[in-house]
């Protein structure tokens, strides 16, 4: 009996021990599961927190659209019309040291408060513009100096251009003007304007010369005018429209050149000419060659343009050539016309009775020969030019010759000083007149 009770107690103790062991195992397993779950939750929370932080930083570091719009609006105001081709290539947050965003104008007073904002670089793949702004773009400043540096090309040595403000652009060209150069500054500080007209006239005047004492008129052939116009097109001069290539800061005594075509204006200076874009240098060299080219036969030195209100009436359809002579001792005015059929008709202007009319004839062959002479002597290159007499001269006769290409005016006392080709025409006309019957 005693043995049975002992065995029973041993069995119960074994069961209790087993139960305790199992309970412990379950507790450990449950604890491990909790730890695992807690660790995983902590990792996931950390990852989510990092993502949110990155998104927050990204939002904080991204350039506000209001800043981009403000920069583009300023570029549009400066004349950079194709703003759709622009893109922001650099942007960085800055804290500017004053209210002028560190770009104060001369004599401008700036608050000394720190201003958080942006440095923005915009490009169209050809040039770059650098801006300083505040945080939202309500204050925008253009950094001209940095734009020059940012836009410079280390390989080609070209300068960065800036847009010429509208209030600094010169007047548009008149319809008959092909090209214009305005040069100003230098040691003398004078300003000269040179224009190329579509008839080949090259006229230079000094701006502000009340007596027009420095006026110079020369002429180039129409072929050279056309060649220059073609060069403006092939060199894409219009791509430099309203751009300025400024001199380095601190430079002095330099000459500024302002070139204008019918397509637009470009400004540069003599000390940085070698750093200009290649196509622009090509135009400048061609212009200088044209402006300084020697003219052997048709040198129009001393000639001045005939004012439009002094030009005679155009020729009638059947008229080949006309001479008007006026002045001299008698002070009378005569008109002689050559018709296509060879008629040479001379009348006195103001002769009410037409009493001095004379009609003579030359052969049609002579008319054709004279027309060929006008062409070979390039009479059209003297279009609308006058060769005035020296001041103080008196009792001279003024001759006004007109063909279908234009008019030229000279006097009898200065005939020997005329360009060679014009003398050829005058002599040919006089021979035709004297040989008529």
Rosetta blueprint (number, residue, H / E / L):
1 X L
2 X H
3 X H
4 X H
5 X H
6 X H
7 X H
8 X H
9 X H
10 X H
11 X H
12 X H
13 X H
14 X H
15 X H
16 X H
17 X H
18 X H
19 X H
20 X H
21 X H
22 X H
23 X H
24 X H
25 X H
26 X H
27 X H
28 X H
29 X H
30 X H
31 X H
32 X H
33 X H
34 X H
35 X H
36 X H
37 X H
38 X H
39 X H
40 X H
41 X H
42 X H
43 X H
44 X H
45 X H
46 X H
47 X H
48 X H
49 X H
50 X H
51 X H
52 X H
53 X H
54 X H
55 X H
56 X H
57 X H
58 X H
59 X H
60 X H
61 X H
62 X L
63 X L
64 X L
65 X H
66 X H
67 X H
68 X H
69 X H
70 X H
71 X H
72 X H
73 X H
74 X H
75 X H
76 X H
77 X H
78 X L
79 X L
80 X L
81 X L
82 X L
83 X H
84 X H
85 X H
86 X L
87 X E
88 X E
89 X E
90 X E
91 X E
92 X E
93 X E
94 X E
95 X E
96 X E
97 X L
98 X L
99 X L
100 X L
101 X L
102 X L
103 X L
104 X L
105 X L
106 X L
107 X L
108 X L
109 X L
110 X L
111 X L
112 X L
113 X L
114 X L
115 X E
116 X E
117 X E
118 X E
119 X E
120 X E
121 X E
122 X E
123 X E
124 X L
125 X L
126 X L
127 X L
128 X E
129 X E
130 X E
131 X E
132 X E
133 X E
134 X E
135 X L
136 X L
137 X L
138 X L
139 X L
140 X E
141 X E
142 X E
143 X L
144 X H
145 X H
146 X H
147 X H
148 X H
149 X H
150 X H
151 X H
152 X L
153 X L
154 X L
155 X L
156 X L
157 X L
158 X L
159 X L
160 X L
161 X L
162 X E
163 X E
164 X L
165 X L
166 X H
167 X H
168 X H
169 X L
170 X L
171 X L
172 X L
173 X L
174 X L
175 X L
176 X L
177 X E
178 X E
179 X E
180 X E
181 X E
182 X E
183 X E
184 X E
185 X E
186 X L
187 X L
188 X L
189 X L
190 X L
191 X L
192 X E
193 X E
194 X E
195 X E
196 X E
197 X E
198 X L
199 X L
200 X L
201 X E
202 X E
203 X E
204 X E
205 X E
206 X E
207 X L
208 X L
209 X L
210 X L
211 X L
212 X L
213 X L
214 X L
215 X L
216 X E
217 X E
218 X E
219 X E
220 X L
221 X L
222 X H
223 X H
224 X H
225 X H
226 X H
227 X H
228 X H
229 X H
230 X H
231 X H
232 X H
233 X H
234 X H
235 X L
236 X L
237 X H
238 X H
239 X H
240 X H
241 X L
242 X L
243 X E
244 X E
245 X L
246 X L
247 X L
248 X L
249 X L
250 X L
251 X L
252 X L
253 X L
254 X L
255 X E
256 X E
257 X E
258 X E
259 X E
260 X E
261 X L
262 X L
263 X L
264 X L
265 X E
266 X E
267 X E
268 X E
269 X E
270 X H
271 X H
272 X H
273 X H
274 X H
275 X H
276 X L
277 X L
278 X H
279 X H
280 X H
281 X H
282 X H
283 X H
284 X H
285 X H
286 X H
287 X H
288 X H
289 X H
290 X H
291 X H
292 X H
293 X L
294 X L
295 X L
296 X L
297 X L
298 X L
299 X L
300 X L
301 X L
302 X L
303 X L
304 X E
305 X E
306 X L
307 X L
308 X H
309 X H
310 X H
311 X L
312 X L
313 X L
314 X L
315 X L
316 X L
317 X L
318 X L
319 X E
320 X E
321 X E
322 X E
323 X E
324 X E
325 X E
326 X E
327 X E
328 X L
329 X L
330 X L
331 X L
332 X E
333 X E
334 X E
335 X E
336 X E
337 X E
338 X E
339 X E
340 X L
341 X L
342 X L
343 X E
344 X E
345 X E
346 X E
347 X E
348 X E
349 X L
350 X L
351 X L
352 X L
353 X L
354 X L
355 X L
356 X L
357 X L
358 X E
359 X E
360 X E
361 X E
362 X L
363 X L
364 X H
365 X H
366 X H
367 X H
368 X H
369 X H
370 X H
371 X H
372 X H
373 X H
374 X H
375 X H
376 X H
377 X L
378 X L
379 X H
380 X H
381 X H
382 X H
383 X L
384 X L
385 X E
386 X E
387 X L
388 X L
389 X L
390 X L
391 X L
392 X L
393 X L
394 X L
395 X L
396 X L
397 X E
398 X E
399 X E
400 X E
401 X E
402 X E
403 X L
404 X L
405 X L
406 X L
407 X E
408 X E
409 X E
410 X E
411 X E
412 X H
413 X H
414 X H
415 X H
416 X H
417 X H
418 X L
419 X L
420 X H
421 X H
422 X H
423 X H
424 X H
425 X H
426 X H
427 X H
428 X H
429 X H
430 X H
431 X H
432 X H
433 X H
434 X H
435 X H
436 X L
437 X L
